Amino acid sequence: MTAWYEYTIEATGRGALFWLLIAFLVTFSVTRWVTHRIRAGGDDPSDEAGLISDIHIGGVHIHHVVWGILLILLAGFLSFAYQPGSPWIEVLGAAFGVGTALTLDEFALWLHLEDVYWSEEGRKSIDAVIVAAILALLILIGYAPFGVTEYDRQQGLGLVAAVTAVNVVFALLTLAKGKLLMGTIALFITPVGIVGAIRLARPGSLWAHWRYRTRPERMAAACERYAPGKRRMDRLRDALAGLPSGRR
């Protein structure tokens, strides 16, 4: 295991990203466990689940997104200010991962500017966590952003610009069609973007709003195709959030 880490992670300069991803996943899991313990204690701030309870300062509930933002700022500042080598860059990477998990776990809160953690809108936090984890994993295993390979870079700026433009166009089309996961992966793997851009848009997406309003047959086809997938995805979101499906 040590040899694998040294050859695959350390030698490629991805140690900080590796520990960022590990810290991110562990922190998200622990955070969800803690919030469930707190919720099990009731809505009254005085109802504490043992030593685990919400933090209140001056009667104000301090959400964990606050600690996440502070940790991200601290890790980023120290990294830029001192540009440390190993092992401190890995420590800062892990700290950044912890802060990112705390922040994205309440992504829906800073998107809606209200506490929607346990509501239907709260599933957006799970989407944000999935996207962030996939982005980190793709970079960690060696995929280059925008599908640009080492061969492309050797051929000059023109080819790099062309590959990037094509990749971005297909990724944006995929995202416009409401396929967040595919659109994220498409930023790194162009064929995924091509497939996502060609296929039907999801109902409620920007593309469906623009193109399907006057084409009811296309909207009906999209609804029929994506309804089962939406139910499966909602069950996955609830499972990752630690909730029985439909218990929001």
C-alpha positions as CSV (number, residue, x, y, z in Angstrom):
1,M,0.0,0.0,0.0
2,T,2.9,2.4,0.8
3,A,4.5,1.6,-2.5
4,W,1.3,2.3,-4.3
5,Y,0.9,5.6,-2.6
6,E,4.4,6.7,-3.3
7,Y,4.3,5.7,-7.0
8,T,0.7,6.7,-7.8
9,I,0.1,9.7,-5.6
10,E,3.2,11.2,-4.1
11,A,5.4,10.9,-7.2
12,T,2.7,12.6,-9.4
13,G,2.4,15.5,-7.0
14,R,-1.2,14.6,-6.1
15,G,-0.7,14.0,-2.4
16,A,-2.6,17.2,-1.3
17,L,-5.5,16.4,-3.6
18,F,-5.6,12.7,-2.4
19,W,-5.9,13.8,1.3
20,L,-8.4,16.6,0.3
21,L,-10.7,14.0,-1.2
22,I,-10.3,11.5,1.7
23,A,-11.0,14.3,4.2
24,F,-13.9,15.6,2.2
25,L,-15.6,12.2,2.1
26,V,-15.0,11.4,5.7
27,T,-16.1,14.8,6.9
28,F,-19.3,14.6,4.8
29,S,-20.2,11.2,6.3
30,V,-19.4,12.3,9.9
31,T,-21.4,15.6,9.4
32,R,-24.5,13.7,8.2
33,W,-24.2,11.4,11.2
34,V,-23.9,14.3,13.6
35,T,-26.8,16.2,12.1
36,H,-29.0,13.1,12.3
37,R,-28.1,12.7,15.9
38,I,-29.0,16.3,16.6
39,R,-32.3,16.0,14.7
40,A,-33.1,12.9,16.7
41,G,-32.9,15.0,19.9
42,G,-35.7,17.3,18.7
43,D,-36.2,20.8,17.5
44,D,-35.7,22.4,20.9
45,P,-32.0,23.7,21.2
46,S,-32.1,22.5,24.8
47,D,-32.7,18.9,23.7
48,E,-29.1,17.6,23.3
49,A,-28.2,14.2,22.0
50,G,-25.5,13.6,24.6
51,L,-22.5,15.8,23.9
52,I,-23.8,16.4,20.3
53,S,-25.9,19.5,19.8
54,D,-26.3,22.6,17.6
55,I,-23.9,25.5,18.4
56,H,-25.6,28.7,19.4
57,I,-23.8,32.0,20.0
58,G,-25.9,34.8,21.4
59,G,-29.0,32.9,20.6
60,V,-28.0,32.5,17.0
61,H,-27.6,29.0,15.5
62,I,-24.2,28.8,13.9
63,H,-24.5,26.5,10.9
64,H,-21.6,24.3,10.0
65,V,-21.2,26.1,6.7
66,V,-19.7,28.9,8.7
67,W,-16.9,26.7,10.1
68,G,-16.4,25.3,6.6
69,I,-15.9,28.7,5.0
70,L,-13.5,29.8,7.8
71,L,-11.5,26.6,7.3
72,I,-11.4,27.0,3.5
73,L,-10.2,30.6,3.9
74,L,-7.5,29.6,6.5
75,A,-6.2,26.7,4.4
76,G,-6.1,28.7,1.3
77,F,-4.4,31.6,2.9
78,L,-1.7,29.5,4.5
79,S,-1.2,27.6,1.2
80,F,-0.7,30.8,-0.8
81,A,1.3,32.6,1.8
82,Y,3.8,29.9,2.6
83,Q,3.6,27.4,-0.3
84,P,4.8,24.6,2.0
85,G,6.2,21.3,0.9
86,S,5.3,17.9,2.1
87,P,3.9,17.0,4.6
88,W,2.3,20.4,5.3
89,I,0.8,20.8,1.9
90,E,-1.0,17.5,2.4
91,V,-2.2,18.8,5.8
92,L,-3.6,21.9,4.2
93,G,-5.2,19.8,1.5
94,A,-7.0,17.8,4.1
95,A,-8.0,20.9,6.0
96,F,-9.4,22.3,2.7
97,G,-11.3,19.1,2.2
98,V,-12.9,19.3,5.6
99,G,-13.9,22.9,5.0
100,T,-15.3,22.1,1.6
101,A,-17.4,19.2,2.9
102,L,-18.8,21.4,5.7
103,T,-19.6,24.1,3.2
104,L,-21.2,22.0,0.4
105,D,-23.2,19.9,2.9
106,E,-25.2,23.1,3.3
107,F,-25.0,24.2,-0.3
108,A,-28.8,24.5,-0.5
109,L,-28.7,26.9,2.4
110,W,-26.5,29.4,0.7
111,L,-28.3,28.9,-2.6
112,H,-31.8,29.5,-1.1
113,L,-30.6,31.8,1.7
114,E,-32.8,29.8,4.2
115,D,-32.5,26.6,6.2
116,V,-33.8,23.9,3.8
117,Y,-31.4,21.2,5.0
118,W,-34.2,18.6,5.6
119,S,-36.5,19.7,2.8
120,E,-36.9,18.8,-0.9
121,E,-34.6,21.7,-1.8
122,G,-32.0,20.2,0.5
123,R,-31.2,17.5,-2.1
124,K,-29.2,20.2,-3.9
125,S,-26.6,19.9,-1.2
126,I,-26.2,16.2,-2.1
127,D,-25.9,17.1,-5.8
128,A,-23.1,19.6,-4.9
129,V,-21.2,17.0,-2.8
130,I,-21.5,14.4,-5.6
131,V,-20.2,16.9,-8.2
132,A,-17.3,18.0,-6.1
133,A,-16.3,14.4,-5.3
134,I,-16.4,13.4,-8.9
135,L,-14.3,16.5,-10.0
136,A,-11.7,15.7,-7.4
137,L,-11.6,12.0,-8.3
138,L,-11.3,12.7,-12.1
139,I,-8.3,15.0,-11.5
140,L,-6.8,12.6,-9.0
141,I,-6.8,9.7,-11.4
142,G,-5.3,11.8,-14.2
143,Y,-8.0,13.3,-16.3
144,A,-7.2,16.7,-17.6
145,P,-9.8,19.5,-17.5
146,F,-11.5,20.2,-20.9
147,G,-10.3,16.9,-22.4
148,V,-6.9,18.4,-23.2
149,T,-4.2,15.7,-23.3
150,E,-0.4,16.0,-23.3
151,Y,-0.4,15.3,-27.0
152,D,-2.7,18.3,-27.6
153,R,-0.4,20.5,-25.6
154,Q,2.6,19.4,-27.6
155,Q,0.8,20.3,-30.9
156,G,0.5,23.9,-29.9
157,L,-2.0,26.5,-28.5
158,G,-4.3,26.2,-31.6
159,L,-5.2,22.6,-31.0
160,V,-5.6,23.1,-27.2
161,A,-8.0,26.0,-27.9
162,A,-10.0,23.9,-30.4
163,V,-10.2,20.9,-28.1
164,T,-11.2,23.1,-25.1
165,A,-13.9,24.9,-27.2
166,V,-15.5,21.7,-28.4
167,N,-15.4,20.1,-25.0
168,V,-16.9,23.2,-23.3
169,V,-19.7,23.5,-25.9
170,F,-20.8,19.8,-25.4
171,A,-20.5,20.1,-21.7
172,L,-22.6,23.3,-21.6
173,L,-25.3,21.7,-23.9
174,T,-25.4,18.7,-21.5
175,L,-25.8,21.0,-18.5
176,A,-28.5,23.0,-20.3
177,K,-30.3,19.8,-20.8
178,G,-30.4,19.3,-17.0
179,K,-27.8,16.6,-16.8
180,L,-25.6,17.8,-14.0
181,L,-23.6,14.7,-13.4
182,M,-23.0,14.0,-17.1
183,G,-22.1,17.7,-17.7
184,T,-19.5,17.6,-14.9
185,I,-17.9,14.5,-16.3
186,A,-18.1,15.9,-19.8
187,L,-15.7,18.7,-18.8
188,F,-13.0,16.0,-18.7
189,I,-14.3,13.2,-21.0
190,T,-15.6,14.7,-24.3
191,P,-17.6,11.6,-25.5
192,V,-19.8,11.8,-22.4
193,G,-20.7,15.4,-23.4
194,I,-21.5,14.3,-26.9
195,V,-23.9,11.7,-25.7
196,G,-25.5,14.1,-23.2
197,A,-25.9,16.8,-25.8
198,I,-27.6,14.5,-28.3
199,R,-30.1,12.9,-26.0
200,L,-33.4,14.3,-24.8
201,A,-33.3,17.1,-22.2
202,R,-34.7,16.5,-18.8
203,P,-38.1,18.1,-18.1
204,G,-37.6,21.4,-16.2
205,S,-34.2,22.0,-17.7
206,L,-33.3,25.2,-19.5
207,W,-33.2,23.3,-22.8
208,A,-36.7,21.9,-22.2
209,H,-37.9,25.4,-21.3
210,W,-36.5,26.9,-24.5
211,R,-37.2,24.1,-27.0
212,Y,-40.0,21.9,-25.7
213,R,-42.7,24.5,-24.8
214,T,-44.1,24.5,-28.3
215,R,-43.3,20.8,-28.9
216,P,-45.5,18.8,-26.4
217,E,-44.6,15.5,-28.0
218,R,-40.9,16.1,-27.1
219,M,-41.8,17.1,-23.6
220,A,-44.0,14.0,-23.1
221,A,-41.2,11.8,-24.4
222,A,-38.7,13.5,-22.0
223,C,-41.1,13.0,-19.0
224,E,-41.6,9.4,-19.9
225,R,-37.8,8.8,-20.3
226,Y,-36.6,10.5,-17.2
227,A,-39.4,9.8,-14.6
228,P,-37.9,6.4,-13.5
229,G,-34.4,7.9,-13.5
230,K,-35.5,10.8,-11.3
231,R,-37.0,8.4,-8.8
232,R,-33.8,6.4,-8.7
233,M,-31.7,9.5,-8.3
234,D,-33.9,10.8,-5.5
235,R,-33.5,7.5,-3.7
236,L,-29.7,7.8,-4.1
237,R,-29.7,11.4,-2.8
238,D,-31.8,10.3,0.2
239,A,-29.5,7.3,0.9
240,L,-26.4,9.6,0.8
241,A,-28.2,12.1,3.0
242,G,-28.9,9.2,5.4
243,L,-32.7,9.5,5.0
244,P,-35.3,6.8,4.1
245,S,-36.6,7.7,0.7
246,G,-39.5,10.2,0.9
247,R,-38.8,11.2,4.5
248,R,-37.9,14.8,3.8
